[in-house]
Amino acid sequence: MRIAILSDIHGNLEALQSVLDHAKGVGYDRLVCLGDVVGYGANPQE
């Protein structure tokens, strides 16, 4: 089983989308987010 682990996104929508696109191409079985999704960064309201 391949697991992708994300953390410290901090509202950076462009970086998150890039990572998700890459993860989709690799074919991970599961994606886990460890936190710090919002707060500050390029897109804190999105």
Distance bins in CASP14 RR format, pairs under 12 A and 6 or more apart:
PFRMAT RR
TARGET T0000
AUTHOR 0000-0000-0000
RMODE 2
METHOD distances of the structure
MODEL  1
1 27 0 0 0 0 0 1 0 0 0 0 0
1 28 0 0 0 0 1 0 0 0 0 0 0
1 29 1 0 1 0 0 0 0 0 0 0 0
1 30 1 0 0 1 0 0 0 0 0 0 0
1 31 0 0 0 0 0 1 0 0 0 0 0
1 32 0 0 0 0 0 1 0 0 0 0 0
2 23 0 0 0 0 1 0 0 0 0 0 0
2 25 0 0 0 0 0 1 0 0 0 0 0
2 26 1 0 0 1 0 0 0 0 0 0 0
2 27 1 0 0 1 0 0 0 0 0 0 0
2 28 1 0 1 0 0 0 0 0 0 0 0
2 29 1 0 1 0 0 0 0 0 0 0 0
2 30 1 0 0 1 0 0 0 0 0 0 0
2 31 0 0 0 0 1 0 0 0 0 0 0
2 32 0 0 0 0 0 1 0 0 0 0 0
3 23 0 0 0 0 0 1 0 0 0 0 0
3 26 0 0 0 0 0 1 0 0 0 0 0
3 27 0 0 0 0 0 1 0 0 0 0 0
3 28 1 0 0 1 0 0 0 0 0 0 0
3 29 1 0 0 1 0 0 0 0 0 0 0
3 30 1 0 1 0 0 0 0 0 0 0 0
3 31 1 0 0 1 0 0 0 0 0 0 0
3 32 1 0 0 1 0 0 0 0 0 0 0
3 33 0 0 0 0 0 1 0 0 0 0 0
3 34 0 0 0 0 0 1 0 0 0 0 0
4 16 0 0 0 0 0 1 0 0 0 0 0
4 19 1 0 0 1 0 0 0 0 0 0 0
4 20 0 0 0 0 1 0 0 0 0 0 0
4 21 0 0 0 0 0 1 0 0 0 0 0
4 22 0 0 0 0 1 0 0 0 0 0 0
4 23 1 0 1 0 0 0 0 0 0 0 0
4 24 0 0 0 0 1 0 0 0 0 0 0
4 25 0 0 0 0 0 1 0 0 0 0 0
4 26 1 0 0 1 0 0 0 0 0 0 0
4 27 0 0 0 0 1 0 0 0 0 0 0
4 28 1 0 1 0 0 0 0 0 0 0 0
4 29 0 0 0 0 1 0 0 0 0 0 0
4 30 1 0 0 1 0 0 0 0 0 0 0
4 31 1 0 1 0 0 0 0 0 0 0 0
4 32 1 0 0 1 0 0 0 0 0 0 0
4 33 0 0 0 0 1 0 0 0 0 0 0
4 34 0 0 0 0 0 1 0 0 0 0 0
5 19 0 0 0 0 0 1 0 0 0 0 0
5 23 0 0 0 0 0 1 0 0 0 0 0
5 28 0 0 0 0 1 0 0 0 0 0 0
5 30 0 0 0 0 1 0 0 0 0 0 0
5 31 1 0 0 1 0 0 0 0 0 0 0
5 32 1 0 1 0 0 0 0 0 0 0 0
5 33 0 0 0 0 1 0 0 0 0 0 0
5 34 1 0 0 1 0 0 0 0 0 0 0
5 35 0 0 0 0 0 1 0 0 0 0 0
6 12 0 0 0 0 0 1 0 0 0 0 0
6 15 0 0 0 0 0 1 0 0 0 0 0
6 16 1 0 0 1 0 0 0 0 0 0 0
6 17 0 0 0 0 0 1 0 0 0 0 0
6 18 0 0 0 0 0 1 0 0 0 0 0
6 19 1 0 0 1 0 0 0 0 0 0 0
6 20 0 0 0 0 1 0 0 0 0 0 0
6 22 0 0 0 0 0 1 0 0 0 0 0
6 23 0 0 0 0 1 0 0 0 0 0 0
6 28 0 0 0 0 0 1 0 0 0 0 0
6 30 0 0 0 0 0 1 0 0 0 0 0
6 31 1 0 0 1 0 0 0 0 0 0 0
6 32 1 0 0 1 0 0 0 0 0 0 0
6 33 1 0 1 0 0 0 0 0 0 0 0
6 34 1 0 0 1 0 0 0 0 0 0 0
6 35 0 0 0 0 1 0 0 0 0 0 0
6 36 0 0 0 0 1 0 0 0 0 0 0
6 37 0 0 0 0 1 0 0 0 0 0 0
7 16 0 0 0 0 0 1 0 0 0 0 0
7 19 0 0 0 0 0 1 0 0 0 0 0
7 31 0 0 0 0 0 1 0 0 0 0 0
7 32 0 0 0 0 1 0 0 0 0 0 0
7 33 1 0 0 1 0 0 0 0 0 0 0
7 34 1 1 0 0 0 0 0 0 0 0 0
7 35 1 0 1 0 0 0 0 0 0 0 0
7 36 1 0 0 1 0 0 0 0 0 0 0
7 37 0 0 0 0 1 0 0 0 0 0 0
8 15 0 0 0 0 0 1 0 0 0 0 0
8 16 0 0 0 0 0 1 0 0 0 0 0
8 19 0 0 0 0 0 1 0 0 0 0 0
8 33 0 0 0 0 1 0 0 0 0 0 0
8 34 0 0 0 0 1 0 0 0 0 0 0
8 35 1 0 0 1 0 0 0 0 0 0 0
8 36 1 0 1 0 0 0 0 0 0 0 0
8 37 0 0 0 0 1 0 0 0 0 0 0
8 38 0 0 0 0 0 1 0 0 0 0 0
8 39 0 0 0 0 0 1 0 0 0 0 0
8 40 0 0 0 0 0 1 0 0 0 0 0
8 41 0 0 0 0 0 1 0 0 0 0 0
9 15 1 0 0 1 0 0 0 0 0 0 0
9 16 1 0 1 0 0 0 0 0 0 0 0
9 17 0 0 0 0 0 1 0 0 0 0 0
9 18 0 0 0 0 0 1 0 0 0 0 0
9 19 0 0 0 0 1 0 0 0 0 0 0
9 20 0 0 0 0 0 1 0 0 0 0 0
9 33 1 0 0 1 0 0 0 0 0 0 0
9 34 0 0 0 0 1 0 0 0 0 0 0
9 35 1 0 0 1 0 0 0 0 0 0 0
9 36 1 0 0 1 0 0 0 0 0 0 0
9 37 1 0 1 0 0 0 0 0 0 0 0
9 38 1 0 0 1 0 0 0 0 0 0 0
9 39 0 0 0 0 1 0 0 0 0 0 0
9 40 0 0 0 0 0 1 0 0 0 0 0
9 41 0 0 0 0 1 0 0 0 0 0 0
9 42 0 0 0 0 0 1 0 0 0 0 0
9 43 0 0 0 0 1 0 0 0 0 0 0
9 44 0 0 0 0 0 1 0 0 0 0 0
9 46 0 0 0 0 0 1 0 0 0 0 0
10 16 0 0 0 0 1 0 0 0 0 0 0
10 35 0 0 0 0 1 0 0 0 0 0 0
10 36 1 0 1 0 0 0 0 0 0 0 0
10 37 1 0 0 1 0 0 0 0 0 0 0
10 38 1 0 0 1 0 0 0 0 0 0 0
10 39 1 0 1 0 0 0 0 0 0 0 0
10 40 1 0 1 0 0 0 0 0 0 0 0
10 41 1 0 1 0 0 0 0 0 0 0 0
10 42 0 0 0 0 1 0 0 0 0 0 0
10 43 0 0 0 0 1 0 0 0 0 0 0
10 44 1 0 0 1 0 0 0 0 0 0 0
10 46 0 0 0 0 0 1 0 0 0 0 0
11 17 0 0 0 0 0 1 0 0 0 0 0
11 35 0 0 0 0 0 1 0 0 0 0 0
11 36 0 0 0 0 1 0 0 0 0 0 0
11 37 1 0 0 1 0 0 0 0 0 0 0
11 38 1 0 1 0 0 0 0 0 0 0 0
11 39 1 0 0 1 0 0 0 0 0 0 0
11 40 1 0 0 1 0 0 0 0 0 0 0
11 41 1 0 1 0 0 0 0 0 0 0 0
11 42 1 0 0 1 0 0 0 0 0 0 0
11 43 1 0 1 0 0 0 0 0 0 0 0
11 44 1 0 1 0 0 0 0 0 0 0 0
11 45 0 0 0 0 1 0 0 0 0 0 0
11 46 1 0 0 1 0 0 0 0 0 0 0
12 18 0 0 0 0 1 0 0 0 0 0 0
12 19 0 0 0 0 1 0 0 0 0 0 0
12 36 0 0 0 0 0 1 0 0 0 0 0
12 37 0 0 0 0 1 0 0 0 0 0 0
12 38 0 0 0 0 0 1 0 0 0 0 0
12 39 0 0 0 0 0 1 0 0 0 0 0
12 40 0 0 0 0 1 0 0 0 0 0 0
12 41 1 0 1 0 0 0 0 0 0 0 0
12 42 1 0 1 0 0 0 0 0 0 0 0
12 43 1 0 0 1 0 0 0 0 0 0 0
12 44 0 0 0 0 1 0 0 0 0 0 0
12 46 0 0 0 0 1 0 0 0 0 0 0
13 19 0 0 0 0 0 1 0 0 0 0 0
13 20 0 0 0 0 0 1 0 0 0 0 0
13 37 0 0 0 0 0 1 0 0 0 0 0
13 38 0 0 0 0 0 1 0 0 0 0 0
13 41 0 0 0 0 1 0 0 0 0 0 0
13 42 1 0 0 1 0 0 0 0 0 0 0
13 43 1 1 0 0 0 0 0 0 0 0 0
13 44 0 0 0 0 1 0 0 0 0 0 0
13 45 0 0 0 0 1 0 0 0 0 0 0
13 46 1 0 1 0 0 0 0 0 0 0 0
14 20 0 0 0 0 0 1 0 0 0 0 0
14 21 0 0 0 0 0 1 0 0 0 0 0
14 41 0 0 0 0 0 1 0 0 0 0 0
14 42 1 0 0 1 0 0 0 0 0 0 0
14 43 1 0 0 1 0 0 0 0 0 0 0
14 46 0 0 0 0 0 1 0 0 0 0 0
15 21 0 0 0 0 0 1 0 0 0 0 0
15 22 0 0 0 0 0 1 0 0 0 0 0
15 41 0 0 0 0 1 0 0 0 0 0 0
15 42 1 0 0 1 0 0 0 0 0 0 0
15 43 0 0 0 0 1 0 0 0 0 0 0
16 22 0 0 0 0 0 1 0 0 0 0 0
16 23 0 0 0 0 0 1 0 0 0 0 0
16 31 0 0 0 0 0 1 0 0 0 0 0
16 33 0 0 0 0 1 0 0 0 0 0 0
16 35 0 0 0 0 0 1 0 0 0 0 0
16 36 0 0 0 0 0 1 0 0 0 0 0
16 37 0 0 0 0 1 0 0 0 0 0 0
16 38 0 0 0 0 0 1 0 0 0 0 0
16 41 0 0 0 0 0 1 0 0 0 0 0
16 42 0 0 0 0 1 0 0 0 0 0 0
16 43 0 0 0 0 1 0 0 0 0 0 0
16 46 0 0 0 0 1 0 0 0 0 0 0
17 23 0 0 0 0 0 1 0 0 0 0 0
17 24 0 0 0 0 0 1 0 0 0 0 0
17 42 0 0 0 0 0 1 0 0 0 0 0
17 43 0 0 0 0 0 1 0 0 0 0 0
17 46 0 0 0 0 0 1 0 0 0 0 0
18 24 0 0 0 0 0 1 0 0 0 0 0
18 25 0 0 0 0 0 1 0 0 0 0 0
19 25 0 0 0 0 0 1 0 0 0 0 0
19 26 0 0 0 0 0 1 0 0 0 0 0
19 28 0 0 0 0 0 1 0 0 0 0 0
19 31 0 0 0 0 1 0 0 0 0 0 0
19 33 0 0 0 0 0 1 0 0 0 0 0
20 26 0 0 0 0 0 1 0 0 0 0 0
20 27 0 0 0 0 0 1 0 0 0 0 0
20 28 0 0 0 0 0 1 0 0 0 0 0
20 31 1 0 0 1 0 0 0 0 0 0 0
20 33 0 0 0 0 0 1 0 0 0 0 0
21 27 0 0 0 0 0 1 0 0 0 0 0
22 28 0 0 0 0 1 0 0 0 0 0 0
22 31 0 0 0 0 0 1 0 0 0 0 0
23 29 0 0 0 0 0 1 0 0 0 0 0
23 30 0 0 0 0 0 1 0 0 0 0 0
23 31 1 0 0 1 0 0 0 0 0 0 0
23 32 0 0 0 0 0 1 0 0 0 0 0
23 33 0 0 0 0 0 1 0 0 0 0 0
24 31 0 0 0 0 1 0 0 0 0 0 0
36 44 0 0 0 0 0 1 0 0 0 0 0
37 43 0 0 0 0 0 1 0 0 0 0 0
37 44 0 0 0 0 0 1 0 0 0 0 0
37 46 0 0 0 0 0 1 0 0 0 0 0
38 44 1 0 0 1 0 0 0 0 0 0 0
38 45 0 0 0 0 1 0 0 0 0 0 0
38 46 0 0 0 0 1 0 0 0 0 0 0
39 45 0 0 0 0 1 0 0 0 0 0 0
39 46 0 0 0 0 0 1 0 0 0 0 0
END
